[in-house]
Amino acid sequence: MFKTLTKFATICALACSVATVPLTHAQDAYPSRPITLIVPYAAGGSTDQLARALADGLGRALKQPVVIDNKPGGNGTFGAIQMTRVKPDGYNLTMLPLSVFRQPYLQQVSYNPLKDLSYIAMVANYSYAIAVRQDAKWKTIKELVDDAKANPNTIAYGTSALFSSNHLVMAELGRATDVSWSHVPYKGDAEALTALMGGHIQVVSSTSTVLPFMKSGKMRVLATGGETRPKDFPDAPTLREVGYPVVITSPLGIGGPADLPPAIVDKLDSAIRELLKTPAFMATADKLGIELNYRNNQQYVEYARLTSAQEKTIIERLSKETQK
């Protein structure tokens, strides 16, 4: 009887060890096929361009293609939503803008940012610029604010989406200066900039997608919304420099579905970290006017936890402003 039990136990142990081989091997061999990276904005904007550079570099590092899938709308949350519908195998990833943490306070969403996502690595910070056409009558941000104050609701500004950080810049500036102006949300920076050039709006709050228009002399940047002047807009003061107490920052990262195996998260995190150090990628980010801001997956998880809590206060204030 003892020999029989021993033999049975040995067989079970061998079976268990064999069963673990395919999973371990699958993770070690990752990736073995193309990876999809969702960009939750329209093609052509700074996020899309950065994502394509990221996909190209990661594809070479991982020896598998990384395919971009643009899913604009939903204030940048369609990627997060899609992560609730895919397997946690590392073959479906998404760019994660700040709005992923903001949107649950605005409406019912089909994801929980702290339960349904894996945070792989933070990549960059957006820089926000308030711009007008070169032929606009306003030469400074103070001139724009003073005109808007004297003529309420006669100036329309465009952003990439309702309740986006671009929107928050102008809403907070309006709150700080007691100005009323009209907000026109679009499906991305590219659409908003096109609308400005077409004369459909008078002002745009954009990420660094505005940079080529500024360099070509088609637009004038009146101010920026960060803590310090971005190096691509050295002549444009921050709102705080002018005396307006408005500072908006908005990190961008890479995430996946919940329960991604740690080995896959670490492999992707490591590849992203090394890519961000390469001269080619740094040059791309510099050209786009994007500040690189790497944080590893553990730091990103902590950022997600803190930001999710902070967004409630921000949205309560912004919601009041939009209801005026």
Secondary structure, DSSP 4 states (H G I P E B T S, - for coil): -HHHHHHHHHHHHHHHHHHHHHHHHHHHH--SS-EEEEESS-TTSHHHHHHHHHHHHHHHHHTS-EEEEE---GGGTHHHHHHTTS-SSSSEEEEE-THHHHGGGTS--S--TTTSEEEEEEEEEE--EEEEETT-S--SHHHHHHHHHHSTT--EEEESSTTSHHHHHHHHHHHHHT---EEEE-SSHHHHHHHHHTTS-SEEEE-GGGHHHHHTTSEEEEEE-SSS--TT-TTSPBHHHHT------EEEEEEEETT--HHHHHHHHHHHHHHTTSHHHHHHHHHHT-EEEEE-HHHHHHHHHHHHHHHHHHHHHHHHHHT-
